[in-house]
Amino acid sequence: MKKFVNDVDAMLRESLGGMVEAHPKLLRVEFEPTFVARHEGASNKVALISGGGSGHEPLHAGFVGRGMLDAACPGQVFTSPTPDQMLAAAAATETGRGVLFIVKNYAGDGMNFQMASEMLETESATVLVNDDVAVENSTHTTGRRGVAGTLVVEKMVGAAAEQGATLAQCKALGDRVNAATASMGVAFTSCTVPAAGRPTFDIGADEIEIGVGIHGEPGRRRAAHMPADEIVRTLMDAILGDLKARAGREVLLHVNGFGGTPLMELYLLHHAANRRLEAEGLRLARSLVGNYTTSLDMAGASLTVSLLDDELASLWDAPVHTAALRW
């Protein structure tokens, strides 16, 4: 394993230290328990807090700032944060208008955020993001996974909270955005968790994993490598089949890299996906292309489609200033 690392056990602390040093007017970090928060806390708004295992950067700490999150709780690589982190983040950011947790649908994340919510003395609510359509007819208790659509939820709800929306309104909006969002990914290689020192899964040089999870979980099927248009067709079949959008609907297309795929290839995927949208009579209204919900060094990408209306488009367009997303 060749990575930039001094001590595996200190890797998260050193990385967060570097992040805050790179954005000193935007972010601050606390340790024991660990959370990242806005350098200057917002006032008189619902506090938005998210988090999860590290290794998906810039999700979530990269989305802390004006127009998105108030705090993020990072666990160790691919390991859920603990309730005491969430409680500390809530205490540091809550302004009297309640706390909204935005949680990716994984067993550990769900359990720990639920525990924190039950322990909070202030009013709170939770939006559970489960946009990954790769999980079909799941008998697993957690059901569909939360993946790159989490960014879309955090951006739109973050804009609403910044504009003064109530806790109930933020919760309802988050659930609505989640229901209007579907994602699916494909991996060419595994990722390597630093503590493990070897790839998470084995995959042949000419194989791809269709529907892979952002921690390297198996997808719908293992297949032979194929042209990009065929990969996009497979992903979009599942995504559009889930959304069942009528022709004429405006959509947001998010092409997300898993950490090891060049931007040139991500834009190629956007081109192919947009052709499919046009063929379905759907109107590309907003786009986001880049590495936003990664899986360490995994080569691969995911596609996310969100159905838009005037309100959601306006919330997407609202000003945002974070380390990883700003306009």
KAJOSUL-V313394 format. One record per pair of residues at least 12 apart in sequence whose ideal C-beta (glycine too) atoms are under 8 Angstrom apart, sorted by sequence separation. I is the first residue (numbers start at 1). J is the second residue. D is the distance in Angstrom with one decimal. If there is no record, write none. Layout:
i = {I	I}
j = {J	J}
d = {D	D}
This chain:
i = {17	26	27	60	73	101	114	132	190	210	255	16	26	50	60	61	73	113	130	131	132	157	160	190	209	210	25	60	130	132	189	208	255	24	86	101	130	131	132	188	200	201	207	208	255	20	35	73	101	130	131	157	187	200	207	208	19	72	129	131	132	156	157	201	207	208	253	270	13	16	71	110	128	131	156	206	207	208	220	255	50	70	71	131	203	206	270	16	48	49	54	129	157	188	253	13	48	49	51	52	53	54	71	99	129	153	156	187	210	253	12	48	49	50	51	52	53	54	55	71	186	187	267	286	47	48	49	50	51	52	53	54	55	70	99	101	103	105	186	208	266	285	42	47	49	51	53	54	98	99	100	101	102	103	105	129	153	186	210	253	266	36	45	53	54	98	99	100	101	102	103	104	105	152	153	186	187	191	210	38	53	80	86	90	96	98	99	100	101	103	127	185	186	190	251	263	37	38	53	86	98	100	102	184	185	211	263	286	36	38	42	52	53	80	81	94	153	185	277	285	41	52	79	80	83	87	149	152	185	187	51	82	83	86	90	127	261	273	286	80	81	251	253	286	38	80	83	87	90	110	149	187	250	251	255	259	269	292	37	38	69	83	87	149	186	247	248	249	250	251	252	253	254	255	257	258	292	27	37	51	90	107	149	185	247	248	249	250	251	252	253	254	255	256	257	269	36	37	51	107	148	245	247	248	250	251	252	253	254	255	256	257	259	266	35	36	83	106	147	240	252	256	258	259	265	27	35	49	105	109	148	188	228	232	236	245	256	257	258	259	260	26	27	35	36	51	105	147	231	235	254	259	260	261	15	26	34	35	105	106	259	260	261	33	34	49	105	106	228	232	236	240	258	259	260	261	49	104	105	228	232	236	258	12	19	104	125	240	258	19	47	103	104	124	125	127	229	233	257	258	49	123	127	214	228	232	257	258	16	125	126	186	256	47	104	125	255	256	34	47	127	131	255	256	47	102	127	130	186	255	256	33	129	133	186	254	255	35	45	47	49	128	131	133	134	185	253	254	33	34	35	41	42	44	46	47	49	50	52	102	127	131	132	133	134	184	253	254	33	37	41	43	44	45	46	47	48	49	50	52	102	131	132	252	253	254	35	42	44	46	47	49	50	132	252	33	35	41	46	48	52	184	251	252	33	37	38	102	184	251	37	53	182	183	251	252	35	52	100	182	250	251	16	30	51	182	249	250	249	250	182	100	182	12	30	51	243	245	180	250	12	239	243	252	12	239	240	11	147	148	239	100	147	191	235	236	98	99	145	191	235	97	98	145	191	236	97	100	100	183	185	187	189	232	102	145	183	185	188	100	134	135	134	134	132	134	214	216	214	215	132	214	216	136	69	134	68	134	212	68	63	67	212	69	60	68	59	63	67	68	209	59	63	67	208	60	63	67	66	50	152	152	151	193	50	134	191	192	133	149	151	191	192	48	133	148	191	191	133	148	187	189	190	48	133	189	48	189	187	188	189	187	188	48	187	186	46	78	185	186	45	77	185	186	45	77	185	77	184	185	45	46	76	183	184	42	44	46	183	46	183	48	182	183	181	182	46	181	181	180	181	180	180	177	180	177	55	78	151	55	151	151	173	150	148	148	147	152	148	152	147	149	160	163	148	156	159	162	147	149	159	56	157	156	159	55	155	156	155	159	53	158	152	155	155	131	151	11	8	8	3	5	1	3	1	1	1	77	62	58	59	58	59	59	58	56	57	56	55	56	55	55	67	67	68	66	67	69	66	67	68	65	66	67	65	66	65	68	64	65	63	64	62	63	62	63	65	61	62	63	62	58	58	58	3	26	26	27	26	23	22	19}
j = {29	38	39	72	85	113	126	144	202	222	267	29	39	63	73	74	86	126	143	144	145	170	173	203	222	223	39	74	144	146	203	222	269	39	101	116	145	146	147	203	215	216	222	223	270	36	51	89	117	146	147	173	203	216	223	224	36	89	146	148	149	173	174	218	224	225	270	287	31	34	89	128	146	149	174	224	225	226	238	273	69	89	90	150	222	225	289	36	68	69	74	149	177	208	273	34	69	70	72	73	74	75	92	120	150	174	177	208	231	274	34	70	71	72	73	74	75	76	77	93	208	209	289	308	70	71	72	73	74	75	76	77	78	93	122	124	126	128	209	231	289	308	66	71	73	75	77	78	122	123	124	125	126	127	129	153	177	210	234	277	290	61	70	78	79	123	124	125	126	127	128	129	130	177	178	211	212	216	235	64	79	106	112	116	122	124	125	126	127	129	153	211	212	216	277	289	64	65	80	113	125	127	129	211	212	238	290	313	64	66	70	80	81	108	109	122	181	213	305	313	70	81	108	109	112	116	178	181	214	216	81	112	113	116	120	157	291	303	316	111	112	282	284	317	70	112	115	119	122	142	181	219	282	283	287	291	301	324	70	71	102	116	120	182	219	280	281	282	283	284	285	286	287	288	290	291	325	61	71	85	124	141	183	219	281	282	283	284	285	286	287	288	289	290	291	303	71	72	86	142	183	280	282	283	285	286	287	288	289	290	291	292	294	301	71	72	119	142	183	276	288	292	294	295	301	64	72	86	142	146	185	225	265	269	273	282	293	294	295	296	297	64	65	73	74	89	143	185	269	273	292	297	298	299	54	65	73	74	144	145	298	299	300	73	74	89	145	146	268	272	276	280	298	299	300	301	90	145	146	269	273	277	299	54	61	146	167	282	300	62	90	146	147	167	168	170	272	276	300	301	93	167	171	258	272	276	301	302	61	170	171	231	301	93	150	171	301	302	81	94	174	178	302	303	95	150	175	178	234	303	304	82	178	182	235	303	304	85	95	97	99	178	181	183	184	235	303	304	84	85	86	92	93	95	97	98	100	101	103	153	178	182	183	184	185	235	304	305	85	89	93	95	96	97	98	99	100	101	102	104	154	183	184	304	305	306	88	95	97	99	100	102	103	185	305	87	89	95	100	102	106	238	305	306	88	92	93	157	239	306	93	109	238	239	307	308	92	109	157	239	307	308	74	88	109	240	307	308	308	309	242	161	243	74	92	113	305	307	243	313	76	303	307	316	77	304	305	77	213	214	305	167	214	258	302	303	166	167	213	259	303	166	167	214	260	305	167	170	171	254	256	258	260	303	174	217	256	258	261	174	210	211	211	212	211	213	293	295	294	295	213	295	298	220	154	219	154	220	298	155	151	155	300	158	150	158	150	154	158	159	300	151	155	159	300	154	158	162	162	150	252	254	254	296	154	238	295	296	238	254	256	296	297	154	239	254	297	298	241	256	295	297	298	157	242	298	158	299	298	299	300	299	300	161	300	300	161	193	300	301	161	193	301	302	162	194	302	195	302	303	164	165	195	302	303	162	164	166	303	167	304	170	304	305	304	305	170	305	306	306	307	307	308	306	312	312	191	215	288	193	292	293	315	293	292	293	293	304	302	306	302	304	315	318	304	312	315	318	304	306	316	214	315	315	318	215	315	316	316	320	215	320	316	320	325	304	325	194	194	195	192	194	192	194	194	197	198	296	292	291	292	292	293	294	294	293	294	294	294	295	295	296	318	319	320	319	320	322	320	321	322	320	321	322	321	322	322	325	322	323	322	323	322	323	323	324	326	323	324	325	325	323	324	325	297	321	322	323	323	323	323	323}
d = {7.0	7.2	5.7	3.9	4.1	4.9	7.3	5.2	7.1	7.6	7.6	4.9	5.6	7.6	7.8	5.9	5.4	6.3	6.1	7.2	4.1	5.3	5.4	6.1	5.9	5.6	5.9	7.1	3.9	6.9	6.5	7.5	5.1	7.1	7.1	7.3	6.6	6.4	4.6	7.6	7.5	5.5	5.7	5.7	4.7	7.3	7.6	5.4	6.3	5.5	5.9	5.5	7.3	3.8	7.0	7.5	7.4	7.6	3.7	7.3	7.8	6.6	4.6	7.5	6.4	5.4	6.6	6.5	6.6	7.2	3.9	6.8	7.3	3.1	7.8	6.0	6.7	7.4	7.9	6.8	5.6	7.9	7.8	7.4	7.4	5.1	5.3	6.5	7.2	6.7	4.8	6.0	7.0	5.7	5.9	7.8	5.0	6.3	5.2	7.9	7.6	6.3	6.6	6.4	4.7	5.3	5.1	6.7	7.8	6.6	7.5	5.2	4.9	5.6	3.2	7.5	4.6	6.3	4.4	5.0	5.6	4.5	5.9	6.8	4.7	7.9	7.2	7.5	6.2	6.6	6.8	5.0	5.3	4.1	6.1	6.6	5.8	5.3	6.7	7.3	5.2	5.6	7.5	7.3	6.8	7.1	6.2	7.6	6.3	7.4	7.1	7.4	7.8	7.0	6.2	5.4	4.9	5.3	6.0	6.8	6.8	4.3	8.0	4.3	7.8	4.2	4.4	5.4	4.5	5.0	5.4	5.4	4.0	6.1	5.6	7.3	4.0	5.6	7.8	6.0	4.8	7.0	7.1	7.3	7.9	6.1	7.8	7.3	7.3	6.8	6.2	6.9	6.4	5.7	6.4	7.3	6.5	6.1	6.0	6.2	7.0	6.6	6.6	5.8	5.4	7.6	6.8	6.6	5.4	7.5	6.2	6.6	7.7	3.3	7.8	5.5	7.2	7.8	7.7	6.2	7.2	6.8	7.4	4.9	5.2	5.5	6.8	5.5	7.4	7.5	4.7	6.0	7.7	3.7	5.9	7.0	7.9	5.6	5.6	7.7	6.4	5.3	5.8	7.8	5.9	5.2	4.4	6.1	7.1	6.7	4.0	7.4	7.6	6.9	7.7	5.9	5.8	6.8	6.4	7.4	7.7	4.1	6.7	7.2	7.3	6.7	6.1	5.6	4.7	6.4	6.6	7.5	7.4	7.5	6.4	7.5	7.6	7.5	4.2	7.0	7.5	7.2	4.9	7.6	2.9	7.7	6.9	7.9	6.3	4.2	5.2	4.6	4.6	7.3	4.0	6.9	6.5	8.0	6.9	5.0	5.1	7.5	6.8	6.8	3.9	7.9	7.2	7.7	7.6	7.8	7.0	7.8	3.7	6.0	5.3	5.0	6.4	6.3	4.9	7.7	7.3	5.3	5.4	5.9	7.3	6.0	6.7	6.4	5.7	7.9	7.6	7.5	7.6	6.1	6.1	5.9	5.3	6.8	4.6	5.6	4.9	7.8	7.4	4.9	6.9	7.7	6.5	6.8	7.9	7.9	7.6	5.3	5.5	5.4	7.5	5.6	7.1	7.7	6.2	6.6	5.5	3.8	6.2	7.9	6.3	5.1	5.8	6.9	5.9	4.1	4.7	6.2	4.1	7.9	7.4	5.3	6.2	7.1	4.4	6.3	5.3	8.0	6.8	5.5	6.4	3.0	5.7	8.0	4.4	7.8	6.5	7.2	7.3	7.7	7.4	8.0	5.2	6.9	7.8	6.1	6.8	6.1	6.2	7.3	5.8	6.4	5.2	7.2	7.1	7.5	7.7	5.6	6.2	4.2	5.5	4.1	6.4	4.8	7.6	4.8	3.3	6.4	7.8	7.7	6.5	6.9	6.0	6.8	7.7	6.0	6.5	6.8	5.3	4.9	6.6	7.4	7.9	5.4	6.2	7.5	6.2	7.5	4.7	6.8	5.0	7.5	7.3	4.0	4.6	5.8	7.9	7.2	7.7	5.7	5.0	7.2	7.2	7.1	7.9	5.9	6.5	5.7	5.5	5.2	7.1	4.7	7.4	7.7	4.2	6.5	6.0	5.6	7.6	6.1	5.4	4.7	5.3	5.6	4.2	5.5	5.6	4.5	6.7	7.8	6.0	7.4	5.8	7.0	6.7	7.2	7.1	7.3	7.1	7.9	7.1	7.9	4.0	7.7	5.5	6.5	7.4	5.1	5.4	4.2	4.8	5.5	7.5	6.8	5.6	6.4	5.9	8.0	7.7	7.0	5.9	5.7	7.1	5.4	7.0	4.5	7.8	5.9	6.9	6.7	7.6	7.9	5.8	4.5	7.6	7.7	4.5	7.3	5.2	6.5	7.2	7.8	6.3	5.6	7.3	6.9	6.0	6.3	6.1	6.5	7.3	7.8	7.0	7.6	7.3	7.9	5.2	6.2	5.4	7.6	7.7	6.6	7.8	7.8	5.5	7.2	4.9	7.2	3.6	7.5	7.9	7.8	6.4	5.0	6.2	7.9	7.6	6.6	6.6	7.1	6.4	7.5	7.9	6.9	7.8	7.1	7.7	7.8	3.0	7.4	7.9	7.4	6.2	6.5	7.7	6.6	7.1	4.8	7.0	6.8	6.0	5.4	5.5	5.5	7.9	6.0	6.8	7.5	6.5	6.2	7.8	3.7	6.5	5.5	5.3	8.0	7.7	6.5	7.6	5.5	7.8	7.5	7.8	5.3	6.7	7.3	6.7	6.6	7.1	6.9	6.1	7.0	4.8	6.6	4.9	7.8	7.9	4.0	6.2	7.2	5.9	6.1	5.4	4.0	7.8	4.2	7.7	7.9	6.6	6.4	4.5	6.1	5.7	4.3	5.6	4.2	7.3	6.9	5.3	5.5	3.7	5.4	4.6	6.1	6.1	6.7	5.3	5.4	6.4	7.5	6.5	6.3	3.2	6.7	6.3	7.5	6.7	6.7	7.9	5.4	6.3	7.5	7.7	7.0	6.7	5.1	4.1	7.4	7.1	7.8	6.4	5.8	5.2	7.2	4.4	5.6	7.7	4.1	7.9	6.8	7.4	6.7	7.5	4.9	7.7	7.2	5.4	6.2	7.8	6.7	6.5	4.1	6.1	6.7	5.1	5.1	6.2	5.2	5.9	7.3	4.8	6.0	4.2	7.1	7.7	7.0	7.5	6.0	8.0	4.2	3.7	7.8	7.4	6.1	6.2	7.2	7.4	7.1	7.8	6.5	7.0	6.8	7.7	5.9	4.9	5.2	7.5	5.8	5.8	5.9	7.2	4.6	6.9	7.4	8.0	7.8	6.4	6.2	4.7	7.5	7.9	5.4	6.0	5.4	7.3	6.7	6.7	4.8	6.0	5.5	5.7	7.1	3.5	7.7	6.8	6.4	5.3	7.2	4.5	7.4	5.1	7.5	3.5	6.9	6.0	6.8	5.0	7.3	6.2	7.9	4.7	6.2	7.8	7.4	3.3	6.1	7.3	6.6	3.5	7.7	8.0	7.2	7.2	6.6	6.2	4.9	7.5	6.8}
